[in-house]
Amino acid sequence: MNIHEYQAKEILKAYGVNVPRGCMVKSVRQTEKAYQNFGCDCVLKAQVYAGGRGKAGGIKTVRDATQAIEAAKELFKKKLITVQTGARGLPIKQLLVEEIIDVEKEFYLSLTLDRRTSRYCLIASAEGGMDIEEVVREAPEKIHTLFIDPFLGIKAYHARPVCVLLGLKDKLLDEGIKLIQSLYKILLEKDCSLLEINPLVITKDGRLLAMDCKINFDDNALFRHPEYEKMADLSQLDPLELEARKYDLAYIKLNGDIGCRVNGAGLAIATLDILKEHGTEPANFLDVGGGASREKVAAAFRIILSDKKVRRIFVNIFGGIMRCDIIAHGIIDATKDIAPHIPIVVRMDGSNLEEGIMLLAQSGLNVETVDNLKSGVQKIAQRMNRKQKTAA
Amino acid sequence: MAILIDKDSKIIVQGITGKSGLLHARQCRDYGSNIVGGVTPGRGGTSIEGFSVFDSVAEAVLQTRATVSMILVPAPWAAEAILEAAEAGIDLAVCITEGIPVRDMVTVKRYLQQTKMHLIGPNCPGVITPGECEVGIMPGNIHKKGNIGVVSRSGTLTYEAVKQLSDAGLGQSTSVGIGGDPIIGMDFIDVLKLFAQDIDTKGVFIIGEIGGDAEELAAHWIKENLKKPTAAFIAGRTAPPGKRMGHAGAIITGGKGLAADKICVLEECGVVVAQSPVKIAEAMHEALNKN
């Protein structure tokens, strides 16, 4: 789960980490007021669920009230397209107004999981800022990594060498150690999957300060943090993906016209592969997971069908936990009212197969049932080609 | 022979009185697995559908001499269930549960370093030695006894692969779903090491998917160590590049994880890679005929 920069900084502040003075605003008026309260030059930072904002024009420096108003007007109107958002971009509903900081030096610091060692790791570089990924490619030796033993955590003797490598001295060295330990505490207590400070800076007046911060929460741990639900900015999420999330379905919209509904992520990905091999274009990735209920299966179909480009549906189910009769009921529940004529090819295999096939056969829907992946995909591809030929 | 489990394995089910715990305990027993009881704290001394229920894993081990545990405990308590199994001296825990927080698994993985217990999963379909024993949730009937060792990161895609192998007359020695979570117990290489030593395993099929570098690591290990014919399938050749946040992930993997890279490394290391998800048996045949 993503949160905005301003929310991440509130968390940092609560754990004693220095951040610039700032204020979140939702309108041009609020921006003007915030600017006047600060009474100094400010930056306006677009709050979107993506990085690469600076280069995309999502961060503006303003030096008087008129500039603040103009910049805010422009940002609130904009859909921000960065290297991480995709071509559709993201709407800007909130800005972070912050005092401008005179920077002496920039670093990169983050905590995340290292899959290879199954440990959290601290990543640090003396060269922070916008071009950190370039540093990785060009000069990987400038990236320092510390793997954390969960039974020990980060002791001062672990953090000190990292701070020394960053060039921190005297008072700042001690502050750096404390900062790293605080970040690790946040990572654990807030169940973060990513905590990134880029850049961490030394200011001209000698303070250590987190200029930008990105936090992702571990989706599996949301049950421990009911308060996170209120933190989500729904404007940043695709409405269909949002609807899918309500039912705990994994849905990603793609650009084709064949709706796909598969159980299990691996099989879902492989299904996209084989559809493309047969010259057809999937409209979505949708994994209904393991033991899905009838309601969940029906919701999956509604979501697929709300994409108006969808002209066929391919259902690929290999029942392990899933029962074929439940799938059949779900298909019937979801399509009989909203799209009774849409052609559906169902590949089902697994428990209660006969019952599932019978239910579909008696439903009056435009359904074909097959028992293996190969014929399923061939059926879908043939139907698409036939239709295209007729159209031509 | 096979690996990990056979007809003599004594198995308990943690979470046996839950809906899915009971369902799969029953299905495994029907398949022929020797399920000797189950654990649900607070329900010790009772029985359910002929399964004896114990309050703790330690108690169950004492009474039944079980060495294998299948864990179907809900996510908030699953990590503790794994730790409990390890402390009670279980040899092999198979954790089916999906959605365990990463922070919990970091602790589990660290603790397992100092115990002898092997962990399969979490978030996996389990293990099956066809015709002998199933510890998991896979449909038993698609499997066939034979000589191909199957190891997979995926769930349902494994069923797809196994069915194609069985239909083509390629039975399995043991099929292992290692799970797709960021932190898992045994990885590809751990399982491949067992297949390498197993006399019943004459060939190996690997099912991988995009993300991470587990397949690449396995490929290099195979090249150096595995003298048996090996084939693989990697899902996600046409997957659009995912959205991502921050840089830390890219820094760690160096931007790796694409299917094309994995396929390339596997082929360089002598593994036959199926070009399509419907050509799994063909790839296995090709690998077997090559040697």
Chai-1 contact restraints between the chains, C-beta under 6 A:
chainA,res_idxA,chainB,res_idxB,connection_type,confidence,min_distance_angstrom,max_distance_angstrom,comment,restraint_id
A,S110,B,A248,contact,1.0,0.0,6.0,A-B,restraint_1
A,T112,B,A248,contact,1.0,0.0,6.0,A-B,restraint_2
A,L113,B,V102,contact,1.0,0.0,6.0,A-B,restraint_3
A,L113,B,P182,contact,1.0,0.0,6.0,A-B,restraint_4
A,D114,B,I252,contact,1.0,0.0,6.0,A-B,restraint_5
A,R115,B,P182,contact,1.0,0.0,6.0,A-B,restraint_6
A,R115,B,G212,contact,1.0,0.0,6.0,A-B,restraint_7
A,S118,B,K109,contact,1.0,0.0,6.0,A-B,restraint_8
A,S118,B,I183,contact,1.0,0.0,6.0,A-B,restraint_9
A,I123,B,I251,contact,1.0,0.0,6.0,A-B,restraint_10
A,I132,B,H247,contact,1.0,0.0,6.0,A-B,restraint_11
A,E133,B,H247,contact,1.0,0.0,6.0,A-B,restraint_12
A,V136,B,I251,contact,1.0,0.0,6.0,A-B,restraint_13
A,P150,B,V106,contact,1.0,0.0,6.0,A-B,restraint_14
A,P150,B,T107,contact,1.0,0.0,6.0,A-B,restraint_15
A,P150,B,R110,contact,1.0,0.0,6.0,A-B,restraint_16
A,F151,B,R110,contact,1.0,0.0,6.0,A-B,restraint_17
A,D191,B,P101,contact,1.0,0.0,6.0,A-B,restraint_18
A,D191,B,R103,contact,1.0,0.0,6.0,A-B,restraint_19
A,L194,B,G246,contact,1.0,0.0,6.0,A-B,restraint_20
A,L194,B,A248,contact,1.0,0.0,6.0,A-B,restraint_21
A,E196,B,G246,contact,1.0,0.0,6.0,A-B,restraint_22
A,E196,B,A248,contact,1.0,0.0,6.0,A-B,restraint_23
A,K214,B,G246,contact,1.0,0.0,6.0,A-B,restraint_24
A,N216,B,M245,contact,1.0,0.0,6.0,A-B,restraint_25
A,D218,B,P101,contact,1.0,0.0,6.0,A-B,restraint_26
A,D218,B,V102,contact,1.0,0.0,6.0,A-B,restraint_27
A,N220,B,G99,contact,1.0,0.0,6.0,A-B,restraint_28
A,N220,B,P101,contact,1.0,0.0,6.0,A-B,restraint_29
A,A221,B,P101,contact,1.0,0.0,6.0,A-B,restraint_30
A,F223,B,P76,contact,1.0,0.0,6.0,A-B,restraint_31
A,N263,B,T156,contact,1.0,0.0,6.0,A-B,restraint_32
A,G264,B,G155,contact,1.0,0.0,6.0,A-B,restraint_33
A,G264,B,T156,contact,1.0,0.0,6.0,A-B,restraint_34
A,G266,B,S154,contact,1.0,0.0,6.0,A-B,restraint_35
A,G266,B,L157,contact,1.0,0.0,6.0,A-B,restraint_36
A,G266,B,E209,contact,1.0,0.0,6.0,A-B,restraint_37
A,G266,B,A235,contact,1.0,0.0,6.0,A-B,restraint_38
A,L267,B,T156,contact,1.0,0.0,6.0,A-B,restraint_39
A,L267,B,L157,contact,1.0,0.0,6.0,A-B,restraint_40
A,L267,B,E160,contact,1.0,0.0,6.0,A-B,restraint_41
A,I269,B,E209,contact,1.0,0.0,6.0,A-B,restraint_42
A,I269,B,A235,contact,1.0,0.0,6.0,A-B,restraint_43
A,I269,B,G236,contact,1.0,0.0,6.0,A-B,restraint_44
A,I269,B,A239,contact,1.0,0.0,6.0,A-B,restraint_45
A,A270,B,L157,contact,1.0,0.0,6.0,A-B,restraint_46
A,A270,B,A235,contact,1.0,0.0,6.0,A-B,restraint_47
A,A270,B,P277,contact,1.0,0.0,6.0,A-B,restraint_48
A,L272,B,T238,contact,1.0,0.0,6.0,A-B,restraint_49
A,D273,B,R237,contact,1.0,0.0,6.0,A-B,restraint_50
A,D273,B,T238,contact,1.0,0.0,6.0,A-B,restraint_51
A,I274,B,S276,contact,1.0,0.0,6.0,A-B,restraint_52
A,I274,B,P277,contact,1.0,0.0,6.0,A-B,restraint_53
A,K276,B,T238,contact,1.0,0.0,6.0,A-B,restraint_54
A,E277,B,S276,contact,1.0,0.0,6.0,A-B,restraint_55
A,F318,B,T156,contact,1.0,0.0,6.0,A-B,restraint_56
A,F318,B,Y159,contact,1.0,0.0,6.0,A-B,restraint_57
A,F318,B,E160,contact,1.0,0.0,6.0,A-B,restraint_58
A,G320,B,I137,contact,1.0,0.0,6.0,A-B,restraint_59
A,G320,B,M138,contact,1.0,0.0,6.0,A-B,restraint_60
A,G320,B,P139,contact,1.0,0.0,6.0,A-B,restraint_61
A,G320,B,Y159,contact,1.0,0.0,6.0,A-B,restraint_62
A,I321,B,I137,contact,1.0,0.0,6.0,A-B,restraint_63
A,G350,B,P139,contact,1.0,0.0,6.0,A-B,restraint_64
A,L373,B,V278,contact,1.0,0.0,6.0,A-B,restraint_65
A,K374,B,V278,contact,1.0,0.0,6.0,A-B,restraint_66
